Amino acid sequence: MPPSPRKRTAYVCNSCGAEYPKWQGQCEACGAWNTLSEIALEPAATSAPSRRGSWAGKADVARITPLVNVQQSEILRASTGIGEFDRVLGGGLVEGAVVLIGGDPGIGKSTLLLQALALMSGNTRGLYVTGEESLAQVAGRALRLDLSLDGLEALAETCVERILEQAAVAKPGFIIADSIQTLWTETLTAAPGSVSQVRESAARLVRYAKETGTAVFLVGHVTKEGGIAGPRVLEHMVDAVLYFEGDSGSRFRVLRAFKNRFGAVNELGVFAMGDKGLREVPNPSAIFLSGGSAHQPGSCVMVTREGTRPLLVEVQALVDASPLSNPRRVAVGLEGNRLAMLLAVLHRHGGVLTSDQDVFVNVVGGIRVQETAADLPVLLAVLSSLRNQPLAEKTIAFGEVGLSGEIRPVPNGEERLKEAATHGFKRAIVAKTNAPKAGSYKGMEVIAVERLADALEAA
């Protein structure tokens, strides 16, 4: 009888995932102290084929294949019953996809997935795996959301092996794991939530999803910096990474796609939180412009583009004399370093000095604008606040401002102008390259500018 393989152990850092053959006080990779945990390594099977033998004629060996010979099949998508959720996913849920959803505590991750479970249960069998709440708490939340409990199935379990055993019997069409930080596998001795446990638990769920075609939703905790807790490799393993964003005092929630193998990146879904859960907002431009402050000093409406959707948002600026020797530059919804750069361009090429003024810039509605199309609206709003003069009514602007004072074009200018015309705007200040042919938009005056000084004069 051959001797049983010897059990091997290793030590893994809970902060960065670095592996060591023996315990030591400090992790050499990240510098953290007392973060190494012992894990048991599975012994290699004695019957595993040798890597040195001849591979000719073996059926399980991967072979080089020309991509032209690979058969393409249409990707079938299942609707979640929530239009904004489908938009962020790329049109619906793909068979075998693994989706990671992160966000601050209480922002609505579990609520959204529970609503999707109830809406999809009529066509597809779903399984809600809860590792943080009891079944009574999950059922109570469903009743508070006015969801029917018929067809809803849940499992209170944190061991991945037990979860997969139950899934093999029930054969659900999709699984919701809430959350990945509470799951653990029997093959590791580290505590749940550690780097090794999160990585291995996610790997087993991803493997199960690809082998069976079962879609998997993973709810992820976030750190105080706003990233998904656990190893960075977790975001590489899944097919889509979605983040819930929104201020705690606002009822609006934004679901943004940062990675999507089956759809557009940076796609945006807008929801409103109410007493009956999340309600989708199909026309967010009308919501963000409903405050009635667009025709006030320090306000400028811009057309940003999130994924495949043009979106009208209001940029507000407040410029006031600073009592400090070093005036403040505060940007909410925009990058702070870019605001400082734009103010320098405004002084050099626009002749407007703000070095003795506090400048505060805010994007209304809790939207985070990451593209450069906001450069021109920000400067127009700052100038409007500084001179205490509002822009002309029903005016929008978008364009990138270069360091030499030129106004650069942005992608999809035609779609942005069309969205603005749909909401009744009459004037548009854009880069010359983004300007359409004369008469393209009846009732809208499109002012094409090449330099910052021209834009300030037109405004």
C-alpha positions in Angstrom: 0.0 0.0 0.0 1.6 3.3 -1.0 2.1 5.9 1.7 -0.4 8.7 1.9 1.0 12.0 0.6 2.4 14.3 3.2 0.2 17.3 4.2 2.0 20.5 3.4 1.3 24.0 4.9 2.1 27.5 3.9 1.7 31.0 5.4 -0.3 33.6 3.6 -0.5 37.3 4.4 -4.1 38.5 5.1 -3.3 41.9 3.7 -1.7 41.3 0.3 -1.9 37.5 -0.2 1.9 36.9 -0.3 2.8 33.3 0.5 5.8 32.1 2.6 7.0 28.6 3.5 7.4 29.5 7.2 5.9 32.0 9.7 7.5 35.4 10.2 6.5 38.5 12.0 6.4 40.9 9.1 5.2 40.5 5.5 8.1 41.4 3.2 5.7 42.3 0.3 3.5 44.9 2.0 5.3 45.5 5.3 2.4 44.6 7.6 3.0 42.9 10.9 1.4 39.8 12.3 -0.8 39.2 9.3 0.5 35.7 8.3 -2.0 32.8 8.7 -1.3 29.2 8.2 -3.1 27.3 5.5 -3.1 23.7 4.5 -2.1 22.9 0.9 -3.8 20.1 -0.9 -1.3 17.3 -1.8 -0.9 16.7 -5.5 -2.6 13.5 -6.7 -0.2 10.6 -7.1 -1.8 9.6 -10.4 -1.2 13.0 -12.0 0.4 12.7 -15.4 4.1 13.6 -15.7 4.9 16.8 -17.4 8.0 15.3 -19.1 6.4 12.5 -21.0 5.3 12.5 -24.6 2.1 14.5 -25.1 1.4 13.3 -28.6 -2.0 11.7 -29.1 -3.5 12.8 -25.7 -7.1 13.9 -26.2 -7.1 16.4 -23.2 -4.2 18.5 -24.4 -5.1 22.0 -25.5 -4.1 22.7 -29.1 -3.5 25.9 -31.1 -6.7 26.8 -33.0 -7.0 29.6 -35.6 -9.7 32.0 -34.4 -11.3 32.0 -37.8 -12.3 28.4 -37.2 -13.9 29.1 -33.8 -17.7 29.0 -34.1 -19.5 32.1 -32.8 -22.8 31.8 -31.1 -25.2 34.7 -30.1 -25.0 35.7 -26.5 -28.3 35.0 -24.9 -29.3 37.5 -22.1 -32.0 37.1 -19.5 -33.7 40.2 -18.2 -33.5 40.9 -14.5 -36.9 42.8 -14.7 -35.1 46.0 -13.8 -34.3 48.1 -16.8 -31.5 50.2 -15.3 -29.9 47.0 -13.9 -30.1 45.4 -17.4 -28.4 48.5 -18.9 -25.4 48.3 -16.6 -25.1 44.6 -17.2 -24.9 45.2 -20.9 -28.5 44.3 -21.8 -29.3 41.5 -19.4 -27.7 38.6 -17.5 -25.5 36.3 -19.4 -25.5 32.6 -18.7 -22.5 31.6 -16.6 -21.5 35.2 -15.8 -20.0 36.1 -12.5 -20.9 39.7 -11.3 -19.3 41.4 -8.3 -21.3 44.2 -6.8 -19.7 46.5 -4.2 -20.7 49.6 -2.3 -21.0 51.3 1.1 -23.0 49.6 3.8 -26.7 50.2 3.5 -26.5 51.7 0.0 -28.9 49.1 -1.5 -26.8 46.1 -2.7 -28.9 43.4 -1.0 -32.1 45.3 -1.7 -31.4 45.4 -5.5 -30.5 41.7 -5.7 -33.5 40.7 -3.7 -35.8 42.7 -6.0 -34.1 41.1 -9.0 -34.6 37.6 -7.4 -38.3 38.2 -7.0 -38.7 39.5 -10.5 -36.7 36.7 -12.2 -38.2 33.9 -10.1 -41.2 33.5 -12.5 -38.9 32.5 -15.4 -35.7 31.3 -13.7 -35.1 29.5 -10.5 -32.8 31.6 -8.2 -31.0 30.9 -4.9 -30.2 33.6 -2.4 -27.3 32.5 -0.2 -27.0 34.7 2.9 -24.0 34.6 5.1 -24.7 37.7 7.2 -28.4 37.5 7.9 -30.8 34.8 9.0 -33.6 33.5 6.8 -36.1 35.4 8.9 -34.3 38.6 8.2 -34.3 38.0 4.5 -38.0 37.1 4.4 -38.8 40.2 6.5 -37.0 42.5 4.1 -38.8 40.9 1.2 -42.1 41.6 2.9 -41.1 45.2 3.7 -40.4 45.7 0.0 -43.8 44.2 -0.9 -42.3 41.3 -2.7 -44.1 38.0 -3.0 -42.4 35.2 -1.2 -43.7 32.6 -3.7 -40.9 31.0 -5.6 -38.1 32.7 -3.5 -35.6 30.2 -2.1 -32.8 31.1 0.3 -29.9 29.3 2.0 -28.2 30.4 5.2 -24.7 28.9 4.8 -21.1 30.1 4.6 -19.2 27.0 3.7 -18.6 26.9 -0.1 -18.6 23.1 -0.2 -22.1 22.9 1.4 -23.4 25.7 -0.9 -22.2 23.9 -4.0 -23.7 20.6 -2.8 -27.1 22.3 -2.4 -26.8 24.0 -5.7 -26.0 20.7 -7.4 -29.3 19.4 -6.2 -31.5 22.4 -6.7 -29.8 23.4 -10.1 -30.7 27.2 -9.9 -30.4 29.4 -12.9 -28.5 32.0 -10.8 -27.0 32.3 -7.3 -26.7 35.4 -5.1 -23.9 35.1 -2.5 -24.2 37.8 0.1 -21.4 38.3 0.8 -18.2 36.9 -0.5 -16.3 38.0 2.6 -18.3 35.7 4.8 -17.7 32.5 2.8 -15.0 30.0 3.6 -13.7 26.7 2.2 -12.7 23.6 4.1 -9.4 23.3 2.3 -8.0 26.3 4.0 -7.5 27.0 7.7 -7.4 30.8 7.5 -10.3 32.8 9.0 -13.3 33.8 6.8 -12.7 37.2 5.2 -8.9 36.7 4.9 -7.2 37.1 1.5 -6.8 33.4 1.0 -10.3 32.5 1.9 -11.9 35.2 -0.3 -9.7 34.3 -3.2 -10.3 30.5 -3.0 -14.0 30.8 -2.3 -14.5 33.1 -5.3 -12.4 30.8 -7.5 -14.6 27.8 -6.6 -17.8 29.8 -7.4 -16.4 31.0 -10.7 -15.4 27.5 -11.6 -18.9 26.2 -10.8 -20.5 29.0 -12.8 -18.4 28.3 -15.9 -18.9 24.5 -15.7 -22.7 24.6 -15.2 -23.7 27.9 -16.9 -25.2 29.2 -13.6 -24.9 33.0 -13.2 -23.5 34.1 -9.9 -23.8 37.5 -8.1 -21.2 38.2 -5.5 -21.8 41.0 -3.0 -18.5 42.5 -1.8 -17.7 44.7 1.2 -15.7 47.9 0.6 -12.8 49.3 2.5 -12.6 52.8 3.9 -10.8 53.8 0.7 -13.8 52.7 -1.3 -12.3 49.6 -3.0 -13.5 46.0 -2.8 -12.2 44.4 0.4 -9.9 41.4 -0.2 -7.3 40.6 -2.8 -7.2 42.7 -6.0 -7.3 39.4 -8.0 -10.9 39.1 -7.0 -11.9 41.8 -9.6 -9.8 40.0 -12.2 -11.5 36.7 -11.7 -15.1 37.9 -12.2 -16.8 38.9 -15.5 -18.2 42.2 -14.3 -17.5 44.6 -11.4 -20.3 47.0 -10.5 -20.1 49.7 -7.8 -23.0 51.4 -6.0 -22.4 55.1 -5.5 -24.4 57.8 -3.7 -24.4 60.2 -0.8 -26.0 59.0 2.4 -28.2 62.0 2.6 -29.5 61.7 -1.0 -32.2 59.3 -2.2 -30.5 58.8 -5.5 -28.2 55.8 -6.1 -25.9 55.3 -9.1 -24.8 51.8 -10.2 -21.7 52.0 -12.3 -19.9 49.3 -14.3 -16.1 49.5 -13.9 -15.5 46.1 -15.7 -17.8 44.2 -18.0 -16.8 41.4 -20.4 -20.3 41.4 -21.9 -21.1 45.1 -22.2 -19.8 48.7 -22.1 -17.6 49.9 -19.4 -18.6 52.9 -17.3 -22.3 52.3 -18.1 -24.6 54.0 -15.6 -27.8 53.0 -14.0 -29.8 55.5 -11.8 -32.1 54.5 -9.0 -34.1 56.3 -6.3 -34.3 54.7 -2.9 -37.8 54.7 -1.3 -39.7 52.9 1.4 -40.4 50.1 -1.0 -36.9 49.6 -2.2 -35.0 50.9 -5.2 -37.0 52.4 -8.1 -35.3 52.9 -11.4 -35.0 56.3 -13.0 -35.3 55.9 -16.8 -34.8 59.6 -17.5 -32.2 60.8 -15.1 -31.5 64.1 -17.0 -34.9 65.4 -16.1 -34.4 64.5 -12.4 -31.0 66.2 -12.2 -32.2 69.4 -13.8 -35.4 69.6 -11.8 -33.9 71.9 -9.1 -34.6 75.1 -11.0 -31.2 76.7 -10.3 -29.8 76.5 -13.8 -30.5 80.2 -14.5 -28.6 81.4 -11.4 -25.0 82.8 -11.1 -22.4 80.1 -10.8 -24.4 77.4 -12.7 -23.8 75.8 -16.0 -25.5 72.7 -17.6 -23.2 70.2 -19.3 -23.8 67.0 -21.3 -21.7 64.2 -20.0 -21.6 60.7 -21.4 -21.7 57.6 -19.2 -21.3 54.4 -21.1 -23.8 54.6 -24.0 -26.0 57.2 -22.4 -25.7 61.0 -22.8 -26.7 62.7 -19.5 -27.5 66.3 -18.6 -26.1 67.4 -15.3 -25.7 70.8 -13.6 -22.3 72.1 -12.6 -22.3 74.7 -9.8 -19.5 76.9 -8.7 -19.1 79.3 -5.8 -16.3 81.8 -5.8 -15.8 84.0 -2.8 -13.0 86.1 -1.3 -10.7 84.0 0.8 -9.5 85.1 4.3 -6.7 82.5 4.0 -3.2 83.0 2.6 -3.7 79.8 0.7 -7.2 79.8 -0.9 -9.2 76.6 -0.9 -10.0 74.5 -4.0 -12.8 72.1 -3.3 -14.3 69.8 -6.0 -17.2 67.4 -5.4 -17.9 65.0 -8.2 -14.8 66.2 -10.1 -11.0 65.6 -9.8 -9.5 68.2 -7.5 -6.2 68.4 -9.3 -7.9 69.1 -12.6 -9.8 72.0 -11.0 -6.5 73.6 -10.0 -5.1 73.2 -13.5 -8.2 74.7 -15.1 -8.1 77.7 -12.8 -4.5 78.3 -13.9 -5.5 78.1 -17.6 -8.4 80.5 -16.9 -5.9 83.0 -15.5 -3.2 82.6 -18.2 -5.5 82.4 -21.3 -8.7 84.0 -20.1 -7.3 86.9 -18.0 -9.4 86.0 -15.0 -7.5 85.9 -11.6 -8.8 83.6 -8.8 -5.6 83.3 -6.7 -7.2 85.3 -3.9 -10.6 83.5 -4.1 -12.0 80.3 -2.6 -13.4 78.1 -5.4 -15.9 75.4 -4.7 -17.3 73.3 -7.5 -20.1 70.7 -7.2 -21.9 68.3 -9.6 -25.5 68.3 -8.7 -27.2 65.0 -7.9 -24.2 63.1 -6.5 -22.9 62.3 -10.0 -19.1 61.8 -10.5 -17.9 63.1 -13.8 -14.7 61.5 -14.9 -14.4 62.7 -18.5 -12.7 65.9 -19.8 -16.0 67.3 -21.3 -16.6 69.0 -18.0 -13.6 71.4 -18.4 -15.5 74.1 -20.3 -18.7 74.0 -18.1 -16.6 74.3 -14.9 -14.8 77.4 -16.1 -18.0 79.0 -17.3 -19.6 78.3 -13.9 -16.6 79.7 -12.1 -16.6 82.9 -14.2 -20.4 83.3 -13.7 -20.1 83.1 -10.0 -17.1 85.4 -9.9 -18.9 88.1 -11.9 -22.3 87.3 -10.3 -23.9 87.1 -13.7 -25.9 84.0 -14.9 -25.3 82.5 -18.2 -28.0 82.9 -20.9 -31.1 80.9 -20.3 -31.2 77.4 -21.8 -27.5 77.2 -22.5 -25.4 74.1 -22.3 -21.6 73.6 -22.8 -19.1 70.8 -23.1 -15.5 70.6 -24.2 -12.0 69.8 -23.1 -9.7 72.8 -22.3 -6.0 72.4 -23.1 -3.1 73.9 -21.3 -2.5 76.3 -24.2 -6.1 77.6 -24.0 -7.5 75.7 -26.9 -11.0 74.0 -26.8 -10.7 70.4 -27.8 -13.5 68.2 -29.1 -15.0 65.3 -27.1 -16.4 62.0 -28.4 -20.1 61.7 -29.5 -20.8 65.4 -29.9 -23.8 64.8 -32.1 -25.5 62.6 -29.5 -24.8 65.1 -26.8 -26.4 68.0 -28.8 -29.4 65.8 -29.6 -30.0 65.0 -25.9 -29.8 68.8 -25.1 -32.2 69.7 -27.9 -34.6 67.0 -26.6 -34.8 68.8 -23.2 -35.4 72.2 -24.8 -32.0 73.9 -24.7 -31.6 76.7 -27.1 -27.8 77.5 -27.1 -24.8 75.3 -27.0 -21.1 76.3 -26.6 -18.9 73.5 -28.0 -15.6 72.9 -29.7 -15.4 73.8 -33.4 -14.9 70.1 -34.4 -18.0 69.1 -32.4 -20.2 71.7 -34.2 -22.7 70.1 -36.7 -23.6 71.5 -40.1 -25.7 74.6 -40.1 -29.4 73.9 -39.6 -28.9 70.4 -38.2 -30.7 71.3 -34.9 -33.6 73.7 -35.6 -34.3 76.0 -32.6 -30.8 75.5 -31.2 -27.9 78.0 -31.7 -24.6 76.1 -31.7 -21.7 78.4 -31.0 -18.4 76.8 -32.2 -15.2 78.1 -30.4 -11.6 77.3 -30.7 -10.0 79.3 -27.8 -11.0 79.8 -24.2 -11.2 83.5 -24.7 -13.8 82.9 -27.5 -15.9 80.7 -25.2 -15.8 83.2 -22.3 -17.0 86.0 -24.7 -19.8 83.8 -26.1 -21.0 82.9 -22.6 
